[in-house]
Amino acid sequence: MNKLYYIETFGCQMNVHESEKIAGILVNLGYAETSDRAQANIIVFNTCCIRDTAEKKIFGNIGELKILKKIDKSRIIVIVGCMTQQDGMAEVIATKFPFVDIILGTSNIHLLKEKIEELELRRQRKRGKIISIDNTEKPEVIENVTPYRTSYPNAWVNIMYGCNNFCAYCIVPYVRGRERSREPELIIEEVRSLVKAGYKEITLLGQNVDSYGSDRTDGANFYTLLTKLKEIEGKFRLRFMTSHPKDLSEEVIKLIAETPNFCNNIHLPVQAGSNAVLKAMNRKYDRERYFYLIDTIRKYMPDCGITSDIMVGFPGETEEDFQDTLDLVRRVQYHNAFTFIYSPRKGTVAAKMEQIPYAIKKDRISRLIALQNQITLTLSEAFVGKVKEVLVEDAPKENLLCGRTDCGRLVNFSGDKSLIGQFVNVRIDKNKASALWGEIVNE
């Protein structure tokens, strides 16, 4: 009988891809995937700690595993990822949830095979769990883990790890270490292999892709990397996330506009529209710089799908500051924005600042969401009647397909699931609650 694994991923796209690497390790150990926790011989939670709500949710999910461990004491329970990397958190998990077997940090997930084998020996000797956290500021980049990819026709490719920005609200630099760039040749070869294998959309991943190469001495940077990826032959799309407004350059924007395979879609997190708040956040740019970038993007790519992350309720944010954010959102006209309420993260600078009452945060997020929903609705109406090339990504229901345009908009349409992974032309017929609907046409 096959050994079965179950992986639950919390948080960002970086974690989704790292879960594919965990799956690759387990498949090589002879495990097969299951979607049922109760059937799994090994359960892995890949955690996130970017917000307090995420952490509370994960604690609740870990607690639910206690019953499963009682039913089968041989079951292996593994907790990995950003949450475990926080100072002292691994010990908290080990104490609060004694049924957890293995705890790994963000930089040593590649040791999972070794730690599973070690656990078997420890069990024979009736010794305890395994905790392995790498606390070095600049861990080694590990290249020998082959992911078990589960997101065809999409594929994710790390180009760098870590972050040097230290935004006042953000825990990422503390749990992912300093910036480390992968070798450009390895990135290029990985993308080329994925295209050859039939993947149609490649997304380059990094906490700040524009910083790629800043730790290298060979002159490689994000622009030079993109110029080499531009030369890869084949019908495919290339996206990247995430860009930082202090680092995105006009030459990169221009290159995207000139390259057919590069998507006219840029995720450019602004976080706030007030210069006072941006300074307090340590974002290292102001709203004038941000507007310059938006104007530059629209100069080269008038139809670019621009998306963002926007936070409300950062310590010290006044109503005037919030009105600056609303003003920026009105002027930029985002296709979509990920909006959220600031929540303190222990160990960050902002956690020590005087906090804003939750009622004020709740009121502001409601107003921001209402504004962005109206903008998205208006922009969606502009798609109606147009024909767009869509990459078919999924079949959520029988005879219903969905996929994205070049600018990142999701479109629903009728068709057979055999079309997944193909590019089709879709005429947009209607906009329903900001979701686009259409029909395949032969054009």
Steps between C-alpha positions, in 0.01 A plus 500: 500500500629846409614737769299821470590864562284805563636856472308809607644833389434834667603840368675627190591357161853442628355251747292334228815434300693383806219253566564364150862443606382323817274285284797418276695371800209287619429355154865396478455325834216295354204700628191578292279805545163494676249778555374334820697582816359196678648263239847652499804328650679834507336841541693819421386853584696767312433806712471878467540773762450814294185585696367410843184349351708255295689389808183442704349298215810280481499437876138387471584266215797348684278437802259300285779250421511372859209262439658365180826435685309309774339281234836422338808564713728410208368797303767767444401862557729769361478878547717717274520853366498861611314455827752250634788734414387770744715534808389238754197385297633149432524440873148639551363259241692208650364575847142584403467212253715211628362270229693694230800295385715727282536880495707662224569864412481682168856425396531129574189347346743309276597295808155340525611162361793487740281600796233238419769233500642640825153494656464128430825435687397725788170319531680168529702647786187667647644846468310820429415724207738678262541878489731639234504877440776678307540845659784624282430834331598381154434127463636307206286480186417132451462387140462122522128478587277412203143624548198282433304757300124498548388822330518426125493696272658744749844458653682698767874571492691655790760750384600614850428450869485733799454874538717797600227766517388480867166673454385595850195271493653194335634180656640359173866614536509340844364163386648476150842659551698731274471509124662212311483482122508176304749450221353654181597199291304267730191722480521518121543125467206435735271729300617350171434147631152597619409648162634188329288287737187686391446753778340812357532759775813547709498728805833618639489523880687715749419716799629786283585383149641841408782441752613189316878498469567762768701242692698386197833627366458400134274791400188285469178683583129468430524676166788284373315188617188602309702573185626140506158353574368703206702279266328174600296370208145373522146617563483585868441787740731634767388692809680595821422597856561705698640834385599776741424864408842615620677265256284448190677665207389656173729266305322197647158651424607574142638147455172347616309715253730398211494125570192305379551218751514736799158572648368856510424454867693651791431449869634813669412514872452857618386415858391861568439824313625737768863614499497520880382140529738376230788657691387342826475167320861538377388441142777724356283669236225762499171534314665721237745218415209257486299722263812532280516120472130473418537767230804318360316167490203659323734678257641171373199274577172694494297183565726361774315328782637668813427342838610589851503426872346769722502513879279708727540579868879519518605662831464877480282499188261797520177549308692743278760229432223257413344753262839515324477124450148529356621780272788285374267205432264726301788638294675169430185296419625154600358198322505332841639571844567274797378707793555418866504641850837549668562256783809518724767233454722436799862591427425773246550873553132585450389260774654739755311803366171630638222303332180630341165375640356208303169679438683770305691238298177314422329819380795589275534156344127502418531834320813388314343173385186681382712738292716227348195284420349787307823558307531129417139495383555801273821357353328166447226665293767619257579135413146423382483454122874449462683184398787400728755220486454285809715220637264224613603415857224296661159336467319580828179334378393276214508696174626811681853625447693793641825671416680833498566767246846643443419782743397254770119514489316175571245395236235227521369327186353173371721223369645155551773443759722358223573866419690552827849621414399651166464862391155587367331818380204596715244769425400664826119512508423617851639625827330333795603629845837603352556149362533481122299247299529419132504247218782348297521642149711402202694816423 
